[in-house]
Amino acid sequence: MDLTDRITLHSLRRFSLNKPAKKNLLMAQRIAGHKDPKTTLIYTEIDPDFIRAEHQETGVVRGIIQSKQAGKCTRLA
């Protein structure tokens, strides 16, 4: 079985919806034409590296820690 035998219209649809669904589920839902976001979630495979990267980018905890560290630095000076 070669690669062309494994590629189907459904696998292409799944591949093309996976990335936008990770960032914006509503957008992916609209693109796919799904009425229920649960259906769109079926197409989304969220891997641990993606979760780590998103948390690093938008992590609230990081901002709190940085602001506390900045406060400590100014108090010591």
Phi and psi restraints in degrees (range 20) as a CNS / XPLOR table:
assign (resid 1 and name C) (resid 2 and name N)
       (resid 2 and name CA) (resid 2 and name C) 1.0 -95.3 20.0 2
assign (resid 2 and name N) (resid 2 and name CA)
       (resid 2 and name C) (resid 3 and name N) 1.0 179.2 20.0 2
assign (resid 2 and name C) (resid 3 and name N)
       (resid 3 and name CA) (resid 3 and name C) 1.0 -60.6 20.0 2
assign (resid 3 and name N) (resid 3 and name CA)
       (resid 3 and name C) (resid 4 and name N) 1.0 -39.7 20.0 2
assign (resid 3 and name C) (resid 4 and name N)
       (resid 4 and name CA) (resid 4 and name C) 1.0 -66.6 20.0 2
assign (resid 4 and name N) (resid 4 and name CA)
       (resid 4 and name C) (resid 5 and name N) 1.0 -24.3 20.0 2
assign (resid 4 and name C) (resid 5 and name N)
       (resid 5 and name CA) (resid 5 and name C) 1.0 -75.3 20.0 2
assign (resid 5 and name N) (resid 5 and name CA)
       (resid 5 and name C) (resid 6 and name N) 1.0 -25.6 20.0 2
assign (resid 5 and name C) (resid 6 and name N)
       (resid 6 and name CA) (resid 6 and name C) 1.0 -89.9 20.0 2
assign (resid 6 and name N) (resid 6 and name CA)
       (resid 6 and name C) (resid 7 and name N) 1.0 -16.1 20.0 2
assign (resid 6 and name C) (resid 7 and name N)
       (resid 7 and name CA) (resid 7 and name C) 1.0 -86.2 20.0 2
assign (resid 7 and name N) (resid 7 and name CA)
       (resid 7 and name C) (resid 8 and name N) 1.0 122.7 20.0 2
assign (resid 7 and name C) (resid 8 and name N)
       (resid 8 and name CA) (resid 8 and name C) 1.0 -125.3 20.0 2
assign (resid 8 and name N) (resid 8 and name CA)
       (resid 8 and name C) (resid 9 and name N) 1.0 169.7 20.0 2
assign (resid 8 and name C) (resid 9 and name N)
       (resid 9 and name CA) (resid 9 and name C) 1.0 -61.4 20.0 2
assign (resid 9 and name N) (resid 9 and name CA)
       (resid 9 and name C) (resid 10 and name N) 1.0 -37.5 20.0 2
assign (resid 9 and name C) (resid 10 and name N)
       (resid 10 and name CA) (resid 10 and name C) 1.0 -66.0 20.0 2
assign (resid 10 and name N) (resid 10 and name CA)
       (resid 10 and name C) (resid 11 and name N) 1.0 -40.7 20.0 2
assign (resid 10 and name C) (resid 11 and name N)
       (resid 11 and name CA) (resid 11 and name C) 1.0 -67.4 20.0 2
assign (resid 11 and name N) (resid 11 and name CA)
       (resid 11 and name C) (resid 12 and name N) 1.0 -35.4 20.0 2
assign (resid 11 and name C) (resid 12 and name N)
       (resid 12 and name CA) (resid 12 and name C) 1.0 -66.8 20.0 2
assign (resid 12 and name N) (resid 12 and name CA)
       (resid 12 and name C) (resid 13 and name N) 1.0 -40.4 20.0 2
assign (resid 12 and name C) (resid 13 and name N)
       (resid 13 and name CA) (resid 13 and name C) 1.0 -63.0 20.0 2
assign (resid 13 and name N) (resid 13 and name CA)
       (resid 13 and name C) (resid 14 and name N) 1.0 -45.3 20.0 2
assign (resid 13 and name C) (resid 14 and name N)
       (resid 14 and name CA) (resid 14 and name C) 1.0 -60.9 20.0 2
assign (resid 14 and name N) (resid 14 and name CA)
       (resid 14 and name C) (resid 15 and name N) 1.0 -45.0 20.0 2
assign (resid 14 and name C) (resid 15 and name N)
       (resid 15 and name CA) (resid 15 and name C) 1.0 -62.5 20.0 2
assign (resid 15 and name N) (resid 15 and name CA)
       (resid 15 and name C) (resid 16 and name N) 1.0 -44.4 20.0 2
assign (resid 15 and name C) (resid 16 and name N)
       (resid 16 and name CA) (resid 16 and name C) 1.0 -73.2 20.0 2
assign (resid 16 and name N) (resid 16 and name CA)
       (resid 16 and name C) (resid 17 and name N) 1.0 -23.3 20.0 2
assign (resid 16 and name C) (resid 17 and name N)
       (resid 17 and name CA) (resid 17 and name C) 1.0 -89.3 20.0 2
assign (resid 17 and name N) (resid 17 and name CA)
       (resid 17 and name C) (resid 18 and name N) 1.0 -20.3 20.0 2
assign (resid 17 and name C) (resid 18 and name N)
       (resid 18 and name CA) (resid 18 and name C) 1.0 -61.6 20.0 2
assign (resid 18 and name N) (resid 18 and name CA)
       (resid 18 and name C) (resid 19 and name N) 1.0 -49.3 20.0 2
assign (resid 18 and name C) (resid 19 and name N)
       (resid 19 and name CA) (resid 19 and name C) 1.0 -65.5 20.0 2
assign (resid 19 and name N) (resid 19 and name CA)
       (resid 19 and name C) (resid 20 and name N) 1.0 -50.9 20.0 2
assign (resid 19 and name C) (resid 20 and name N)
       (resid 20 and name CA) (resid 20 and name C) 1.0 -65.2 20.0 2
assign (resid 20 and name N) (resid 20 and name CA)
       (resid 20 and name C) (resid 21 and name N) 1.0 -30.2 20.0 2
assign (resid 20 and name C) (resid 21 and name N)
       (resid 21 and name CA) (resid 21 and name C) 1.0 -67.3 20.0 2
assign (resid 21 and name N) (resid 21 and name CA)
       (resid 21 and name C) (resid 22 and name N) 1.0 -29.2 20.0 2
assign (resid 21 and name C) (resid 22 and name N)
       (resid 22 and name CA) (resid 22 and name C) 1.0 -67.9 20.0 2
assign (resid 22 and name N) (resid 22 and name CA)
       (resid 22 and name C) (resid 23 and name N) 1.0 -35.5 20.0 2
assign (resid 22 and name C) (resid 23 and name N)
       (resid 23 and name CA) (resid 23 and name C) 1.0 -91.7 20.0 2
assign (resid 23 and name N) (resid 23 and name CA)
       (resid 23 and name C) (resid 24 and name N) 1.0 -38.1 20.0 2
assign (resid 23 and name C) (resid 24 and name N)
       (resid 24 and name CA) (resid 24 and name C) 1.0 -151.5 20.0 2
assign (resid 24 and name N) (resid 24 and name CA)
       (resid 24 and name C) (resid 25 and name N) 1.0 95.0 20.0 2
assign (resid 24 and name C) (resid 25 and name N)
       (resid 25 and name CA) (resid 25 and name C) 1.0 -62.2 20.0 2
assign (resid 25 and name N) (resid 25 and name CA)
       (resid 25 and name C) (resid 26 and name N) 1.0 -39.3 20.0 2
assign (resid 25 and name C) (resid 26 and name N)
       (resid 26 and name CA) (resid 26 and name C) 1.0 -62.0 20.0 2
assign (resid 26 and name N) (resid 26 and name CA)
       (resid 26 and name C) (resid 27 and name N) 1.0 -42.4 20.0 2
assign (resid 26 and name C) (resid 27 and name N)
       (resid 27 and name CA) (resid 27 and name C) 1.0 -62.4 20.0 2
assign (resid 27 and name N) (resid 27 and name CA)
       (resid 27 and name C) (resid 28 and name N) 1.0 -46.6 20.0 2
assign (resid 27 and name C) (resid 28 and name N)
       (resid 28 and name CA) (resid 28 and name C) 1.0 -62.9 20.0 2
assign (resid 28 and name N) (resid 28 and name CA)
       (resid 28 and name C) (resid 29 and name N) 1.0 -38.0 20.0 2
assign (resid 28 and name C) (resid 29 and name N)
       (resid 29 and name CA) (resid 29 and name C) 1.0 -61.1 20.0 2
assign (resid 29 and name N) (resid 29 and name CA)
       (resid 29 and name C) (resid 30 and name N) 1.0 -43.7 20.0 2
assign (resid 29 and name C) (resid 30 and name N)
       (resid 30 and name CA) (resid 30 and name C) 1.0 -67.0 20.0 2
assign (resid 30 and name N) (resid 30 and name CA)
       (resid 30 and name C) (resid 31 and name N) 1.0 -41.8 20.0 2
assign (resid 30 and name C) (resid 31 and name N)
       (resid 31 and name CA) (resid 31 and name C) 1.0 -60.0 20.0 2
assign (resid 31 and name N) (resid 31 and name CA)
       (resid 31 and name C) (resid 32 and name N) 1.0 -43.2 20.0 2
assign (resid 31 and name C) (resid 32 and name N)
       (resid 32 and name CA) (resid 32 and name C) 1.0 -75.8 20.0 2
assign (resid 32 and name N) (resid 32 and name CA)
       (resid 32 and name C) (resid 33 and name N) 1.0 -21.8 20.0 2
assign (resid 32 and name C) (resid 33 and name N)
       (resid 33 and name CA) (resid 33 and name C) 1.0 79.4 20.0 2
assign (resid 33 and name N) (resid 33 and name CA)
       (resid 33 and name C) (resid 34 and name N) 1.0 24.1 20.0 2
assign (resid 33 and name C) (resid 34 and name N)
       (resid 34 and name CA) (resid 34 and name C) 1.0 -82.7 20.0 2
assign (resid 34 and name N) (resid 34 and name CA)
       (resid 34 and name C) (resid 35 and name N) 1.0 141.6 20.0 2
assign (resid 34 and name C) (resid 35 and name N)
       (resid 35 and name CA) (resid 35 and name C) 1.0 -82.0 20.0 2
assign (resid 35 and name N) (resid 35 and name CA)
       (resid 35 and name C) (resid 36 and name N) 1.0 -31.7 20.0 2
assign (resid 35 and name C) (resid 36 and name N)
       (resid 36 and name CA) (resid 36 and name C) 1.0 -114.5 20.0 2
assign (resid 36 and name N) (resid 36 and name CA)
       (resid 36 and name C) (resid 37 and name N) 1.0 128.5 20.0 2
assign (resid 36 and name C) (resid 37 and name N)
       (resid 37 and name CA) (resid 37 and name C) 1.0 -62.5 20.0 2
assign (resid 37 and name N) (resid 37 and name CA)
       (resid 37 and name C) (resid 38 and name N) 1.0 -22.1 20.0 2
assign (resid 37 and name C) (resid 38 and name N)
       (resid 38 and name CA) (resid 38 and name C) 1.0 -61.5 20.0 2
assign (resid 38 and name N) (resid 38 and name CA)
       (resid 38 and name C) (resid 39 and name N) 1.0 -34.4 20.0 2
assign (resid 38 and name C) (resid 39 and name N)
       (resid 39 and name CA) (resid 39 and name C) 1.0 -65.7 20.0 2
assign (resid 39 and name N) (resid 39 and name CA)
       (resid 39 and name C) (resid 40 and name N) 1.0 -41.3 20.0 2
assign (resid 39 and name C) (resid 40 and name N)
       (resid 40 and name CA) (resid 40 and name C) 1.0 -65.6 20.0 2
assign (resid 40 and name N) (resid 40 and name CA)
       (resid 40 and name C) (resid 41 and name N) 1.0 -35.9 20.0 2
assign (resid 40 and name C) (resid 41 and name N)
       (resid 41 and name CA) (resid 41 and name C) 1.0 -60.9 20.0 2
assign (resid 41 and name N) (resid 41 and name CA)
       (resid 41 and name C) (resid 42 and name N) 1.0 -26.1 20.0 2
assign (resid 41 and name C) (resid 42 and name N)
       (resid 42 and name CA) (resid 42 and name C) 1.0 -59.7 20.0 2
assign (resid 42 and name N) (resid 42 and name CA)
       (resid 42 and name C) (resid 43 and name N) 1.0 -32.5 20.0 2
assign (resid 42 and name C) (resid 43 and name N)
       (resid 43 and name CA) (resid 43 and name C) 1.0 -82.8 20.0 2
assign (resid 43 and name N) (resid 43 and name CA)
       (resid 43 and name C) (resid 44 and name N) 1.0 -8.9 20.0 2
assign (resid 43 and name C) (resid 44 and name N)
       (resid 44 and name CA) (resid 44 and name C) 1.0 -99.0 20.0 2
assign (resid 44 and name N) (resid 44 and name CA)
       (resid 44 and name C) (resid 45 and name N) 1.0 124.3 20.0 2
assign (resid 44 and name C) (resid 45 and name N)
       (resid 45 and name CA) (resid 45 and name C) 1.0 -114.5 20.0 2
assign (resid 45 and name N) (resid 45 and name CA)
       (resid 45 and name C) (resid 46 and name N) 1.0 105.1 20.0 2
assign (resid 45 and name C) (resid 46 and name N)
       (resid 46 and name CA) (resid 46 and name C) 1.0 -96.8 20.0 2
assign (resid 46 and name N) (resid 46 and name CA)
       (resid 46 and name C) (resid 47 and name N) 1.0 114.8 20.0 2
assign (resid 46 and name C) (resid 47 and name N)
       (resid 47 and name CA) (resid 47 and name C) 1.0 -92.6 20.0 2
assign (resid 47 and name N) (resid 47 and name CA)
       (resid 47 and name C) (resid 48 and name N) 1.0 157.9 20.0 2
assign (resid 47 and name C) (resid 48 and name N)
       (resid 48 and name CA) (resid 48 and name C) 1.0 -58.1 20.0 2
assign (resid 48 and name N) (resid 48 and name CA)
       (resid 48 and name C) (resid 49 and name N) 1.0 -35.0 20.0 2
assign (resid 48 and name C) (resid 49 and name N)
       (resid 49 and name CA) (resid 49 and name C) 1.0 -63.4 20.0 2
assign (resid 49 and name N) (resid 49 and name CA)
       (resid 49 and name C) (resid 50 and name N) 1.0 -38.7 20.0 2
assign (resid 49 and name C) (resid 50 and name N)
       (resid 50 and name CA) (resid 50 and name C) 1.0 -64.3 20.0 2
assign (resid 50 and name N) (resid 50 and name CA)
       (resid 50 and name C) (resid 51 and name N) 1.0 -44.3 20.0 2
assign (resid 50 and name C) (resid 51 and name N)
       (resid 51 and name CA) (resid 51 and name C) 1.0 -61.8 20.0 2
assign (resid 51 and name N) (resid 51 and name CA)
       (resid 51 and name C) (resid 52 and name N) 1.0 -44.7 20.0 2
assign (resid 51 and name C) (resid 52 and name N)
       (resid 52 and name CA) (resid 52 and name C) 1.0 -60.1 20.0 2
assign (resid 52 and name N) (resid 52 and name CA)
       (resid 52 and name C) (resid 53 and name N) 1.0 -45.7 20.0 2
assign (resid 52 and name C) (resid 53 and name N)
       (resid 53 and name CA) (resid 53 and name C) 1.0 -63.2 20.0 2
assign (resid 53 and name N) (resid 53 and name CA)
       (resid 53 and name C) (resid 54 and name N) 1.0 -43.1 20.0 2
assign (resid 53 and name C) (resid 54 and name N)
       (resid 54 and name CA) (resid 54 and name C) 1.0 -66.0 20.0 2
assign (resid 54 and name N) (resid 54 and name CA)
       (resid 54 and name C) (resid 55 and name N) 1.0 -39.6 20.0 2
assign (resid 54 and name C) (resid 55 and name N)
       (resid 55 and name CA) (resid 55 and name C) 1.0 -65.7 20.0 2
assign (resid 55 and name N) (resid 55 and name CA)
       (resid 55 and name C) (resid 56 and name N) 1.0 -40.0 20.0 2
assign (resid 55 and name C) (resid 56 and name N)
       (resid 56 and name CA) (resid 56 and name C) 1.0 -61.7 20.0 2
assign (resid 56 and name N) (resid 56 and name CA)
       (resid 56 and name C) (resid 57 and name N) 1.0 -41.4 20.0 2
assign (resid 56 and name C) (resid 57 and name N)
       (resid 57 and name CA) (resid 57 and name C) 1.0 -72.4 20.0 2
assign (resid 57 and name N) (resid 57 and name CA)
       (resid 57 and name C) (resid 58 and name N) 1.0 -40.5 20.0 2
assign (resid 57 and name C) (resid 58 and name N)
       (resid 58 and name CA) (resid 58 and name C) 1.0 -118.4 20.0 2
assign (resid 58 and name N) (resid 58 and name CA)
       (resid 58 and name C) (resid 59 and name N) 1.0 7.9 20.0 2
assign (resid 58 and name C) (resid 59 and name N)
       (resid 59 and name CA) (resid 59 and name C) 1.0 -60.4 20.0 2
assign (resid 59 and name N) (resid 59 and name CA)
       (resid 59 and name C) (resid 60 and name N) 1.0 122.6 20.0 2
assign (resid 59 and name C) (resid 60 and name N)
       (resid 60 and name CA) (resid 60 and name C) 1.0 -68.9 20.0 2
assign (resid 60 and name N) (resid 60 and name CA)
       (resid 60 and name C) (resid 61 and name N) 1.0 -38.7 20.0 2
assign (resid 60 and name C) (resid 61 and name N)
       (resid 61 and name CA) (resid 61 and name C) 1.0 -59.6 20.0 2
assign (resid 61 and name N) (resid 61 and name CA)
       (resid 61 and name C) (resid 62 and name N) 1.0 -41.4 20.0 2
assign (resid 61 and name C) (resid 62 and name N)
       (resid 62 and name CA) (resid 62 and name C) 1.0 -59.1 20.0 2
assign (resid 62 and name N) (resid 62 and name CA)
       (resid 62 and name C) (resid 63 and name N) 1.0 -43.7 20.0 2
assign (resid 62 and name C) (resid 63 and name N)
       (resid 63 and name CA) (resid 63 and name C) 1.0 -63.3 20.0 2
assign (resid 63 and name N) (resid 63 and name CA)
       (resid 63 and name C) (resid 64 and name N) 1.0 -39.2 20.0 2
assign (resid 63 and name C) (resid 64 and name N)
       (resid 64 and name CA) (resid 64 and name C) 1.0 -66.0 20.0 2
assign (resid 64 and name N) (resid 64 and name CA)
       (resid 64 and name C) (resid 65 and name N) 1.0 -45.6 20.0 2
assign (resid 64 and name C) (resid 65 and name N)
       (resid 65 and name CA) (resid 65 and name C) 1.0 -62.4 20.0 2
assign (resid 65 and name N) (resid 65 and name CA)
       (resid 65 and name C) (resid 66 and name N) 1.0 -43.8 20.0 2
assign (resid 65 and name C) (resid 66 and name N)
       (resid 66 and name CA) (resid 66 and name C) 1.0 -63.5 20.0 2
assign (resid 66 and name N) (resid 66 and name CA)
       (resid 66 and name C) (resid 67 and name N) 1.0 -41.1 20.0 2
assign (resid 66 and name C) (resid 67 and name N)
       (resid 67 and name CA) (resid 67 and name C) 1.0 -68.7 20.0 2
assign (resid 67 and name N) (resid 67 and name CA)
       (resid 67 and name C) (resid 68 and name N) 1.0 -36.0 20.0 2
assign (resid 67 and name C) (resid 68 and name N)
       (resid 68 and name CA) (resid 68 and name C) 1.0 -67.9 20.0 2
assign (resid 68 and name N) (resid 68 and name CA)
       (resid 68 and name C) (resid 69 and name N) 1.0 -40.1 20.0 2
assign (resid 68 and name C) (resid 69 and name N)
       (resid 69 and name CA) (resid 69 and name C) 1.0 -64.7 20.0 2
assign (resid 69 and name N) (resid 69 and name CA)
       (resid 69 and name C) (resid 70 and name N) 1.0 -39.8 20.0 2
assign (resid 69 and name C) (resid 70 and name N)
       (resid 70 and name CA) (resid 70 and name C) 1.0 -64.6 20.0 2
assign (resid 70 and name N) (resid 70 and name CA)
       (resid 70 and name C) (resid 71 and name N) 1.0 -38.3 20.0 2
assign (resid 70 and name C) (resid 71 and name N)
       (resid 71 and name CA) (resid 71 and name C) 1.0 -64.7 20.0 2
assign (resid 71 and name N) (resid 71 and name CA)
       (resid 71 and name C) (resid 72 and name N) 1.0 -39.2 20.0 2
assign (resid 71 and name C) (resid 72 and name N)
       (resid 72 and name CA) (resid 72 and name C) 1.0 -67.2 20.0 2
assign (resid 72 and name N) (resid 72 and name CA)
       (resid 72 and name C) (resid 73 and name N) 1.0 -38.4 20.0 2
assign (resid 72 and name C) (resid 73 and name N)
       (resid 73 and name CA) (resid 73 and name C) 1.0 -64.6 20.0 2
assign (resid 73 and name N) (resid 73 and name CA)
       (resid 73 and name C) (resid 74 and name N) 1.0 -41.2 20.0 2
assign (resid 73 and name C) (resid 74 and name N)
       (resid 74 and name CA) (resid 74 and name C) 1.0 -71.9 20.0 2
assign (resid 74 and name N) (resid 74 and name CA)
       (resid 74 and name C) (resid 75 and name N) 1.0 -31.2 20.0 2
assign (resid 74 and name C) (resid 75 and name N)
       (resid 75 and name CA) (resid 75 and name C) 1.0 -71.6 20.0 2
assign (resid 75 and name N) (resid 75 and name CA)
       (resid 75 and name C) (resid 76 and name N) 1.0 -33.7 20.0 2
assign (resid 75 and name C) (resid 76 and name N)
       (resid 76 and name CA) (resid 76 and name C) 1.0 -73.4 20.0 2
assign (resid 76 and name N) (resid 76 and name CA)
       (resid 76 and name C) (resid 77 and name N) 1.0 -27.8 20.0 2
